[in-house]
């Protein structure tokens, strides 16, 4: 059976750009959130990569459409749990802390934290792809703070099997490719 690697996360964090970098297959990408409206998949060797729609704020979508997208993502993850080799949560590392603080200031759980906890509750051993690292002035400090918000004590490097600093647009995804290879090898041994 082919195993799935699923890319999930908030809208406009670079999931589709990462999908293209991992698979070589083009999917619609753009500056405005909400372009991916359904799962896209591509097989590369024995792996099937899936680009899920982002959820959260989507400027040109109604609240009902945004909720329907969130429900589609959750249902997909639940329905495909047994086929998944890896669930990769993609975040925009350049804006993660600002957005998380904004949510927390309103007394709400940030959407990225909620998704991370959901993936862990499903026992998917998720990987965090911290995208847009080329925009970060102090990568180690930023990754420490992000990891801490997700329940991983610093330094982030002790979580290098669960956190991958990347820049999909720049083609710098080697940290994530290493994790995918390690998980693929481990699954082949089982």
C-alpha positions as CSV (number, residue, x, y, z in Angstrom):
1,X,0.0,0.0,0.0
2,X,1.3,3.5,-0.9
3,X,1.6,5.8,2.1
4,X,0.5,9.4,2.2
5,X,2.4,12.5,3.2
6,X,-0.2,15.2,4.0
7,X,0.5,18.9,4.0
8,X,-1.8,20.9,6.2
9,X,-2.0,24.3,7.9
10,X,-3.5,27.7,7.9
11,X,-4.2,29.5,4.6
12,X,-1.4,31.2,2.7
13,X,1.6,29.6,4.5
14,X,3.1,28.1,1.4
15,X,1.7,24.5,1.4
16,X,1.2,24.5,-2.4
17,X,4.6,25.9,-3.0
18,X,6.1,23.2,-0.8
19,X,3.9,20.6,-2.6
20,X,5.4,21.7,-5.9
21,X,9.0,21.6,-4.4
22,X,8.4,18.1,-3.1
23,X,6.6,16.6,-6.1
24,X,7.6,18.7,-9.1
25,X,3.8,19.0,-9.8
26,X,2.3,22.4,-10.3
27,X,-0.8,23.4,-8.4
28,X,-2.3,26.9,-8.2
29,X,-0.4,29.2,-5.9
30,X,-0.9,32.9,-5.3
31,X,-0.7,35.8,-2.8
32,X,-4.3,35.7,-1.7
33,X,-5.4,32.9,0.7
34,X,-7.9,30.2,-0.3
35,X,-6.8,29.2,-3.8
36,X,-6.6,25.5,-2.9
37,X,-10.2,24.4,-2.4
38,X,-9.8,20.6,-2.6
39,X,-7.1,18.1,-1.9
40,X,-4.4,17.8,-4.6
41,X,-2.3,14.6,-4.7
42,X,0.7,13.4,-6.6
43,X,2.6,10.1,-6.4
44,X,6.3,10.2,-6.2
45,X,7.8,6.7,-6.0
46,X,5.9,4.8,-3.3
47,X,4.7,8.0,-1.6
48,X,1.5,10.0,-2.3
49,X,1.8,13.6,-1.4
50,X,-1.4,15.5,-0.6
51,X,-1.8,19.2,-0.5
52,X,-4.9,20.1,1.6
53,X,-6.7,23.4,1.5
54,X,-5.7,25.9,4.1
55,X,-8.1,27.0,6.7
56,X,-8.6,30.0,8.8
57,X,-9.1,33.5,7.4
58,X,-9.7,33.6,3.6
59,X,-10.4,37.1,2.5
60,X,-12.8,36.3,-0.4
61,X,-14.6,33.4,1.3
62,X,-17.7,33.6,3.5
63,X,-17.6,32.4,7.1
64,X,-19.6,29.4,6.0
65,X,-17.2,28.5,3.2
66,X,-14.3,28.9,5.6
67,X,-16.0,26.5,8.1
68,X,-16.7,24.0,5.3
69,X,-13.0,24.0,4.3
70,X,-12.0,23.4,7.9
71,X,-14.5,20.5,8.1
72,X,-13.2,19.1,4.9
73,X,-9.6,19.1,6.2
74,X,-10.6,17.5,9.5
75,X,-12.6,14.8,7.8
76,X,-9.8,14.1,5.3
77,X,-7.3,13.7,8.2
78,X,-9.6,11.4,10.1
79,X,-10.5,9.3,7.0
80,X,-6.9,8.9,5.8
81,X,-5.2,8.5,9.2
82,X,-4.4,4.8,8.6
83,X,-2.7,5.6,5.3
84,X,-0.6,8.4,6.5
85,X,3.1,8.1,6.8
86,X,3.5,11.7,7.8
87,X,1.3,14.7,8.6
88,X,3.3,17.9,7.9
89,X,1.9,21.1,9.4
90,X,3.2,24.0,7.4
91,X,3.5,27.4,9.2
92,X,4.7,30.8,8.1
93,X,7.5,31.1,10.5
94,X,7.8,34.9,9.8
95,X,4.3,35.7,11.1
96,X,3.6,32.7,13.4
97,X,4.5,34.5,16.7
98,X,2.6,37.7,15.8
99,X,-0.5,35.8,14.8
100,X,-0.4,33.4,17.8
101,X,-0.1,36.4,20.1
102,X,-3.0,38.2,18.5
103,X,-5.2,35.1,19.1
104,X,-4.0,34.6,22.6
105,X,-4.7,38.3,23.4
106,X,-8.3,37.7,22.5
107,X,-8.4,34.7,24.8
108,X,-8.5,32.2,22.0
109,X,-6.2,29.2,21.1
110,X,-4.2,30.0,17.9
111,X,-5.3,28.0,14.9
112,X,-1.8,26.6,14.5
113,X,-1.6,25.4,18.1
114,X,-5.1,23.9,17.8
115,X,-4.1,22.0,14.6
116,X,-0.8,20.8,16.1
117,X,-2.7,19.4,19.2
118,X,-5.3,17.8,16.9
119,X,-2.6,16.0,14.9
120,X,-0.9,14.9,18.1
121,X,-4.2,13.7,19.5
122,X,-4.7,11.6,16.3
123,X,-1.3,10.0,17.1
124,X,0.1,11.1,13.7
125,X,3.5,12.2,15.2
126,X,3.3,15.4,13.1
127,X,6.2,17.3,11.7
128,X,6.3,21.1,11.7
129,X,7.6,22.7,8.5
130,X,8.6,26.2,9.5
131,X,8.4,27.9,6.1
132,X,9.7,31.3,5.0
133,X,12.8,31.0,7.1
134,X,14.6,33.3,4.6
135,X,12.6,36.1,6.1
136,X,13.8,35.4,9.7
137,X,16.6,37.5,11.2
138,X,17.3,35.2,14.1
139,X,16.3,31.6,13.1
140,X,17.3,29.7,16.2
141,X,15.6,32.2,18.6
142,X,12.4,32.2,16.5
143,X,12.3,28.4,16.2
144,X,12.8,28.1,20.0
145,X,9.8,30.4,20.5
146,X,7.7,28.6,18.0
147,X,8.5,25.2,19.5
148,X,7.7,26.5,22.9
149,X,4.3,27.7,21.8
150,X,3.7,24.1,20.5
151,X,4.8,22.4,23.7
152,X,8.4,21.6,22.7
153,X,11.0,23.0,25.1
154,X,14.0,24.8,23.7
155,X,16.4,24.4,22.1
156,X,14.5,23.6,19.0
157,X,17.4,21.5,17.6
158,X,16.5,18.7,20.0
159,X,13.3,18.4,18.0
160,X,15.0,18.2,14.6
161,X,13.0,15.0,13.8
162,X,9.8,17.1,14.3
163,X,10.8,20.6,13.2
164,X,12.1,21.4,9.8
165,X,13.2,25.0,9.0
166,X,12.5,25.5,5.3
167,X,12.0,28.1,2.6
168,X,9.9,26.4,0.0
169,X,9.9,29.3,-2.4
170,X,13.7,29.4,-2.4
171,X,13.8,25.6,-2.8
172,X,15.5,25.1,0.6
173,X,13.6,22.1,1.9
174,X,16.5,19.7,2.8
175,X,15.6,19.5,6.5
176,X,12.1,18.3,5.6
177,X,13.4,15.9,2.9
178,X,15.7,14.3,5.6
179,X,12.7,13.8,7.9
180,X,10.7,12.3,5.1
181,X,13.5,9.9,4.2
182,X,14.0,8.9,7.9
183,X,10.2,8.2,8.4
184,X,10.1,6.3,5.1
185,X,13.0,4.1,6.1
186,X,11.5,3.5,9.6
187,X,8.1,2.5,8.0
188,X,9.8,0.1,5.5
189,X,11.5,-1.7,8.5
190,X,8.2,-2.3,10.3
